[in-house]
Amino acid sequence: MSDATTTWACPISTPSINGEIINLAHGDGGLLSRRLIQQEITRLFGSQILTRLDDAARLPPMAGEIAFTTDSFVVSPLFFPGGDIGSLAVFGTVNDLIVSGARPRWLSLSLIIEEGLPVEVLRRVLTSAADAAKSADVSVVAGDTKVVPRGAADQLFLNTAGIGELIVPAPIGPHAIEVGDELLVTGNVGQHGIAILSCRENLGFEPPPLSDCATLWPAAQALRDADVVVRAMRDATRGGVGAVLHEWATACGHSLAIESSTIPVSPDGRGICELLGLDPLFLANEGMMVIAVPRGASGRALSTLHALPQYQTARRIGEVRPRIISPVIIRRGISGDQPLDEPIGAALPRIC
């Protein structure tokens, strides 16, 4: 990633280097719009498809089925330790394709900019997004730019769409989860939400907790290369691991049981959650996924993940049991099994 995403300190306060700011004319389709697109966007995302500036991207055919997704990003603050809204938009979109069993190929990236945003801030976001797209081996081929009056948005919102090619065999999905299946996570739980909270609230931790914002392709491809059967994969973004488990329990009709002692949480994340009374299971992640594999397959899956440096904290966290009253249960120390109830609202809004 660019230096903009790794050296940013909280709180966020960014003057423009050259004093230029975005105004409404940058979004009216005229000279300033074209200049903004050519100097700040196509310069960074200059694929042959994008630089044509057609009204629609002309994509080459693919041999297999197509996966398609869309997402919007309103994270606050724009920059946070370990990432920013630009890298988050790219990785968040490609990860949705990856956990669906697809290889990401193309993205659209549209901007909703608040009047008055320094051009240098926009440039840093776009540079970061371009770096993320390059690292994820995906091309940005279409987009749009709108400018809204001051107060109509909070600096900058991004919208994406992603297209990928399904790789056979793709995970069947959570409805195929069976009793006895094992549940894994590929890394520390709640790390993105912890980073956003620490930065947004100026908690003053040194060094600050880092977001796990990253592509999940290395994990998915490694499991595929090792012939590990995967029933379901899901990137645990909003609502965290807890939300994924509840969704899966509803889809498969079984109960999912996890063990608190096996759930990986970073030391700084654990400290922040204990201090503020938060459950990391319900905090967002942006570079970690939950995986369901058949009984007995967790050992091979974990050895495969642990062979990669970014997945050293991957763990088996539980199993699938016949349905009982509670769809998701957790064992906490000597207190035995307890229901893991979903909160009604988000503990931390605008994390992606």
C-alpha positions in Angstrom: 0.0 0.0 0.0 1.0 3.6 -0.4 2.5 5.6 2.5 -0.8 7.4 2.8 -2.4 4.2 4.2 0.4 3.2 6.6 1.7 6.4 8.2 -1.6 8.2 8.8 -2.0 9.4 12.4 -5.3 10.2 14.1 -7.1 12.5 14.3 -7.6 13.2 10.6 -6.8 16.8 9.4 -5.5 17.2 5.9 -4.8 20.4 4.1 -4.3 20.3 0.4 -0.7 20.6 -0.7 -1.5 22.9 -3.6 -4.6 24.4 -2.0 -6.9 23.0 -4.7 -10.3 21.8 -3.5 -13.2 20.0 -5.1 -16.0 22.2 -6.2 -19.4 21.6 -7.7 -18.0 22.2 -11.2 -15.9 19.1 -10.9 -19.1 17.1 -11.1 -21.0 18.8 -13.8 -19.5 16.9 -16.7 -17.6 19.9 -18.2 -13.9 20.9 -18.4 -13.1 20.4 -14.7 -14.8 17.0 -14.7 -12.7 15.8 -17.6 -9.6 17.3 -16.1 -10.3 15.5 -12.8 -11.0 12.2 -14.5 -7.9 12.4 -16.7 -5.4 13.8 -14.2 -6.5 12.0 -11.0 -8.3 8.8 -12.1 -7.4 7.4 -15.4 -3.8 8.3 -14.7 -3.9 5.8 -11.8 -6.3 3.2 -13.1 -5.1 3.4 -16.7 -6.3 0.0 -18.0 -7.0 0.1 -21.8 -10.7 -0.5 -21.1 -11.0 2.4 -18.7 -9.0 4.9 -20.8 -11.5 4.6 -23.6 -13.9 6.5 -21.4 -16.9 4.8 -23.1 -20.3 4.9 -21.4 -19.9 1.2 -20.6 -16.9 -1.0 -20.3 -16.5 -3.6 -23.0 -15.3 -6.8 -21.3 -13.8 -9.9 -22.9 -15.8 -13.1 -22.6 -15.1 -15.6 -19.8 -15.2 -19.3 -20.1 -17.1 -20.0 -16.9 -20.0 -18.6 -14.9 -19.8 -15.0 -13.7 -20.0 -13.8 -10.1 -21.2 -10.2 -9.6 -21.3 -8.0 -6.5 -21.8 -4.4 -5.5 -20.9 -2.4 -2.4 -20.8 1.1 -0.9 -18.2 2.5 1.5 -18.9 5.3 4.0 -16.2 4.6 6.6 -15.3 7.3 9.0 -12.5 8.5 9.2 -11.3 8.2 5.6 -7.8 7.1 6.7 -7.1 4.7 9.6 -4.1 2.6 10.7 -3.7 -0.2 8.2 -5.8 1.2 5.4 -8.2 3.9 4.1 -11.5 4.1 2.2 -9.7 3.5 -1.1 -8.0 0.2 -0.2 -11.1 -0.8 1.8 -13.4 -0.4 -1.2 -11.2 -2.5 -3.4 -10.4 -5.3 -0.9 -14.0 -5.3 0.4 -15.4 -5.9 -3.1 -12.8 -8.5 -4.3 -13.3 -10.4 -1.0 -17.0 -10.7 -1.6 -16.1 -12.4 -5.0 -13.4 -14.5 -3.5 -15.6 -16.1 -0.8 -18.2 -16.8 -3.4 -15.6 -19.0 -5.2 -14.6 -16.5 -7.9 -11.4 -15.0 -9.2 -11.9 -11.2 -9.2 -11.4 -9.7 -12.7 -12.9 -6.3 -13.0 -14.2 -3.5 -10.7 -16.1 -0.3 -11.1 -15.3 2.6 -8.7 -17.7 5.5 -8.4 -17.1 8.6 -6.2 -19.5 10.8 -4.3 -17.4 13.8 -3.2 -18.4 16.6 -0.9 -17.7 20.0 -2.2 -14.6 21.4 -0.4 -12.6 18.1 -0.2 -9.0 18.9 -0.8 -7.8 17.4 -4.1 -4.8 16.0 -2.3 -7.0 13.9 0.0 -8.8 12.5 -3.1 -5.5 11.8 -4.7 -4.2 9.8 -1.7 -7.4 7.8 -1.6 -7.3 7.0 -5.3 -3.6 6.1 -5.2 -4.3 3.7 -2.4 -7.2 2.2 -4.3 -5.0 1.8 -7.4 -2.3 0.1 -5.3 -4.8 -2.3 -3.7 -6.2 -3.1 -7.2 -2.8 -4.0 -8.4 -2.0 -6.2 -5.4 -5.4 -8.0 -5.8 -4.7 -8.4 -9.6 -8.0 -6.8 -10.5 -8.7 -4.0 -13.1 -10.8 -0.9 -12.5 -12.7 -0.6 -15.8 -15.6 1.8 -15.2 -16.7 4.5 -12.7 -18.5 7.7 -12.1 -17.9 11.0 -10.3 -20.5 13.1 -8.6 -19.9 16.2 -6.4 -22.6 17.2 -3.8 -22.9 20.5 -1.9 -21.2 21.0 1.5 -23.1 19.1 4.2 -24.7 16.7 1.8 -22.1 14.0 2.4 -19.2 13.4 4.8 -16.2 14.2 2.7 -16.2 11.1 0.4 -18.3 8.0 -0.3 -17.3 5.3 -2.7 -19.4 2.8 -4.6 -18.1 -0.3 -6.3 -19.2 -3.3 -8.4 -17.1 -6.3 -9.0 -17.1 -9.1 -11.6 -15.3 -12.4 -11.2 -15.0 -15.8 -12.8 -16.3 -18.7 -10.8 -13.7 -21.4 -10.2 -15.0 -25.0 -10.2 -15.7 -26.4 -7.7 -16.9 -23.3 -5.8 -18.1 -23.6 -2.2 -21.7 -24.8 -2.2 -22.8 -22.3 0.5 -24.0 -22.3 4.1 -27.2 -24.4 3.3 -24.8 -27.3 2.6 -23.3 -27.2 6.1 -23.7 -30.6 7.9 -23.7 -31.8 11.5 -20.0 -32.5 12.5 -18.6 -29.9 10.1 -15.8 -27.8 11.6 -15.6 -24.0 11.8 -12.4 -22.0 11.2 -11.3 -18.4 11.1 -8.3 -17.3 9.1 -7.0 -14.7 11.6 -7.6 -12.4 14.5 -11.2 -11.5 15.1 -12.6 -8.0 15.1 -9.4 -6.3 14.1 -10.8 -3.8 11.6 -13.5 -2.6 14.0 -10.9 -2.2 16.8 -8.7 -0.1 14.5 -11.5 2.1 13.4 -12.8 2.6 17.0 -9.3 3.4 18.3 -8.7 5.9 15.6 -12.1 7.5 15.6 -12.2 8.0 19.3 -8.6 9.0 19.7 -7.9 6.3 22.3 -4.2 7.0 22.1 -2.8 3.5 21.9 0.8 3.4 20.8 1.3 1.7 18.4 -2.3 2.0 17.2 -4.2 -1.2 16.3 -4.0 -1.9 12.6 -6.9 -2.9 10.4 -6.6 -6.3 8.7 -7.7 -4.8 5.4 -6.4 -7.1 2.7 -7.3 -9.5 0.0 -8.4 -13.0 0.9 -7.2 -14.5 -2.3 -4.0 -16.1 -0.9 -6.1 -18.1 1.7 -8.8 -19.2 -0.8 -6.2 -20.2 -3.4 -4.0 -22.1 -1.0 -7.0 -24.1 0.3 -8.0 -24.9 -3.3 -4.5 -25.9 -4.2 -4.4 -28.2 -1.2 -7.7 -29.8 -2.3 -9.4 -28.9 1.0 -13.2 -29.3 0.7 -14.8 -26.1 1.7 -18.6 -26.1 2.4 -18.8 -22.3 2.9 -16.7 -19.2 3.2 -17.7 -15.7 4.3 -15.7 -12.6 4.9 -16.9 -11.4 8.4 -17.4 -7.7 7.7 -20.3 -5.8 9.3 -21.6 -7.8 12.3 -18.4 -9.8 12.5 -18.0 -13.5 13.1 -21.1 -13.6 15.2 -23.3 -12.3 12.4 -21.9 -14.9 10.0 -22.5 -17.7 12.4 -26.2 -16.7 12.9 -26.7 -16.4 9.1 -25.2 -19.8 8.6 -27.3 -21.4 11.4 -30.4 -20.1 9.8 -29.3 -21.3 6.3 -28.4 -24.9 7.4 -30.9 -25.4 10.1 -28.3 -26.7 12.6 -26.7 -25.1 15.7 -23.2 -23.8 15.5 -21.1 -24.2 18.7 -17.9 -22.3 19.3 -15.3 -22.2 22.1 -14.2 -18.8 23.4 -10.7 -20.0 24.4 -9.9 -20.9 20.8 -11.0 -17.5 19.3 -7.9 -15.6 18.2 -7.9 -11.9 19.2 -4.9 -9.6 19.1 -3.5 -8.5 22.5 -4.4 -4.8 21.8 -7.9 -5.8 20.5 -8.6 -7.9 23.6 -7.5 -5.0 25.8 -9.7 -2.5 24.0 -12.7 -4.8 24.1 -12.3 -5.5 27.8 -11.9 -1.8 28.5 -15.0 -0.8 26.6 -17.2 -3.8 27.2 -17.3 -4.9 23.5 -17.4 -8.4 22.1 -14.8 -8.9 19.3 -17.1 -11.6 17.8 -19.4 -8.8 16.6 -16.8 -6.3 15.4 -15.9 -6.1 11.7 -13.1 -7.7 9.9 -11.8 -6.8 6.4 -9.1 -9.4 5.8 -10.4 -12.4 7.7 -13.0 -15.0 6.8 -15.0 -17.8 8.4 -14.8 -21.2 6.8 -16.8 -24.4 7.3 -15.1 -27.7 6.3 -16.1 -31.3 6.7 -15.4 -33.2 9.9 -11.7 -34.1 10.1 -10.6 -31.5 7.5 -9.6 -28.7 9.9 -6.1 -30.1 10.4 -5.2 -30.0 6.8 -6.9 -26.6 6.3 -5.0 -25.0 9.2 -1.6 -26.4 8.2 -2.3 -25.0 4.7 -3.1 -21.6 6.1 -0.3 -21.6 8.6 2.2 -22.1 5.7 1.4 -18.5 4.7 2.8 -15.7 6.9 -0.5 -13.6 7.0 -2.6 -16.5 8.4 -0.5 -17.6 11.4 -3.3 -17.0 13.8 -5.9 -19.1 11.9 -7.8 -21.3 14.3 -10.5 -23.9 14.6 -13.2 -22.2 16.7 -16.0 -24.7 16.8 -18.3 -27.3 15.2 -21.8 -27.9 13.9 -24.3 -29.7 16.1 -27.9 -30.9 15.7 -30.3 -28.0 16.2 -31.2 -26.9 19.7 -33.1 -23.9 20.9 -30.2 -21.5 20.4 -28.8 -21.3 16.8 -25.4 -20.2 18.0 -23.8 -21.2 21.3 -20.5 -20.4 22.9 -18.6 -22.1 25.7 -16.9 -19.5 28.0 -14.5 -21.1 30.5 -16.1 -23.2 33.2 -19.6 -21.6 32.8 -20.6 -24.1 30.1 -22.6 -23.5 26.9 -24.4 -20.2 26.6 -26.5 -18.7 23.8 -24.5 -16.2 21.6 -27.3 -13.7 21.0 -27.0 -11.1 18.2 -27.2 -7.4 19.2 -30.1 -5.5 17.8 -27.9 -2.6 16.5 -24.3 -2.2 15.5 -21.9 -1.5 18.3 -19.8 0.6 15.8 -21.5 2.2 12.8 -19.7 3.3 9.6 -16.8 0.9 9.8 -16.8 0.2 6.0 
